[in-house]
Amino acid sequence: MHFRPLHDRVVVRRIEAEEKTSGGIIIPETAKEKPQEAEVVAVGPGLRAEDGTVTALDVQAGDRILFGKWSGTEVRIDGEELLIMKESDILGVIEEAEALKKAA
């Protein structure tokens, strides 16, 4: 992909949700909601303040994130459906269990 987001924008790829519930019930395609979990594909350089300083973003390519239900703009780049959103639309970064154990 040859796309570079500007300022505090982030490009993400949705991570598809499971097709079964924990109880084993299969969810039909028509009843599924779009997932609110994604992988960060690319990030902009950061938000520029009035004095010209750039504040780097807290997320980076490869992070798994959760975002608001109506966040972002859907785009198709190189045949792939992606979302472009501001960093402020991201609710949080999903940490892997192993990384959390090492931090503790």
Contacts in CASP RR format, 6 or more apart in sequence:
PFRMAT RR
TARGET T0000
AUTHOR 0000-0000-0000
METHOD contacts of the structure
MODEL  1
MHFRPLHDRVVVRRIEAEEKTSGGIIIPETAKEKPQEAEVVAVGPGLRAE
DGTVTALDVQAGDRILFGKWSGTEVRIDGEELLIMKESDILGVIEEAEAL
KKAA
1 41 0 8 1.000
1 42 0 8 1.000
1 77 0 8 1.000
1 78 0 8 1.000
1 80 0 8 1.000
3 11 0 8 1.000
3 42 0 8 1.000
3 77 0 8 1.000
4 42 0 8 1.000
4 44 0 8 1.000
5 11 0 8 1.000
5 42 0 8 1.000
5 43 0 8 1.000
5 44 0 8 1.000
5 84 0 8 1.000
6 44 0 8 1.000
6 45 0 8 1.000
7 44 0 8 1.000
7 45 0 8 1.000
7 46 0 8 1.000
7 47 0 8 1.000
7 48 0 8 1.000
8 44 0 8 1.000
8 46 0 8 1.000
8 47 0 8 1.000
8 57 0 8 1.000
8 86 0 8 1.000
8 87 0 8 1.000
8 88 0 8 1.000
9 43 0 8 1.000
9 44 0 8 1.000
9 84 0 8 1.000
9 85 0 8 1.000
9 86 0 8 1.000
9 87 0 8 1.000
10 40 0 8 1.000
10 42 0 8 1.000
10 43 0 8 1.000
10 44 0 8 1.000
10 57 0 8 1.000
10 59 0 8 1.000
10 84 0 8 1.000
10 85 0 8 1.000
10 86 0 8 1.000
10 87 0 8 1.000
10 90 0 8 1.000
11 40 0 8 1.000
11 41 0 8 1.000
11 42 0 8 1.000
11 43 0 8 1.000
11 77 0 8 1.000
11 82 0 8 1.000
11 83 0 8 1.000
11 84 0 8 1.000
12 38 0 8 1.000
12 39 0 8 1.000
12 40 0 8 1.000
12 41 0 8 1.000
12 65 0 8 1.000
12 67 0 8 1.000
12 82 0 8 1.000
12 83 0 8 1.000
12 84 0 8 1.000
12 85 0 8 1.000
13 38 0 8 1.000
13 39 0 8 1.000
13 41 0 8 1.000
13 80 0 8 1.000
13 82 0 8 1.000
13 83 0 8 1.000
14 34 0 8 1.000
14 35 0 8 1.000
14 37 0 8 1.000
14 38 0 8 1.000
14 81 0 8 1.000
14 83 0 8 1.000
15 35 0 8 1.000
15 37 0 8 1.000
15 38 0 8 1.000
15 39 0 8 1.000
15 64 0 8 1.000
16 35 0 8 1.000
17 32 0 8 1.000
17 33 0 8 1.000
17 35 0 8 1.000
17 37 0 8 1.000
19 26 0 8 1.000
19 27 0 8 1.000
19 32 0 8 1.000
20 26 0 8 1.000
20 27 0 8 1.000
21 27 0 8 1.000
36 66 0 8 1.000
36 67 0 8 1.000
36 68 0 8 1.000
36 69 0 8 1.000
37 64 0 8 1.000
37 65 0 8 1.000
37 66 0 8 1.000
37 94 0 8 1.000
38 64 0 8 1.000
38 65 0 8 1.000
38 67 0 8 1.000
38 83 0 8 1.000
39 62 0 8 1.000
39 63 0 8 1.000
39 64 0 8 1.000
39 65 0 8 1.000
40 59 0 8 1.000
40 60 0 8 1.000
40 61 0 8 1.000
40 62 0 8 1.000
40 63 0 8 1.000
40 64 0 8 1.000
40 65 0 8 1.000
41 61 0 8 1.000
41 62 0 8 1.000
41 82 0 8 1.000
42 61 0 8 1.000
43 57 0 8 1.000
43 59 0 8 1.000
43 60 0 8 1.000
43 61 0 8 1.000
43 87 0 8 1.000
44 57 0 8 1.000
45 54 0 8 1.000
45 56 0 8 1.000
46 54 0 8 1.000
46 55 0 8 1.000
46 56 0 8 1.000
46 57 0 8 1.000
46 87 0 8 1.000
47 54 0 8 1.000
47 55 0 8 1.000
47 57 0 8 1.000
47 87 0 8 1.000
48 54 0 8 1.000
48 55 0 8 1.000
49 55 0 8 1.000
57 87 0 8 1.000
58 87 0 8 1.000
58 93 0 8 1.000
59 65 0 8 1.000
59 87 0 8 1.000
59 90 0 8 1.000
59 93 0 8 1.000
63 93 0 8 1.000
63 94 0 8 1.000
64 93 0 8 1.000
64 94 0 8 1.000
65 90 0 8 1.000
65 91 0 8 1.000
65 92 0 8 1.000
65 93 0 8 1.000
65 94 0 8 1.000
66 90 0 8 1.000
66 91 0 8 1.000
66 92 0 8 1.000
66 94 0 8 1.000
67 83 0 8 1.000
67 85 0 8 1.000
67 89 0 8 1.000
67 90 0 8 1.000
67 91 0 8 1.000
68 89 0 8 1.000
68 91 0 8 1.000
71 83 0 8 1.000
71 85 0 8 1.000
71 89 0 8 1.000
71 90 0 8 1.000
72 83 0 8 1.000
72 84 0 8 1.000
72 85 0 8 1.000
72 86 0 8 1.000
72 89 0 8 1.000
73 83 0 8 1.000
73 84 0 8 1.000
73 85 0 8 1.000
74 81 0 8 1.000
74 82 0 8 1.000
74 83 0 8 1.000
75 81 0 8 1.000
75 82 0 8 1.000
75 83 0 8 1.000
75 84 0 8 1.000
76 82 0 8 1.000
END
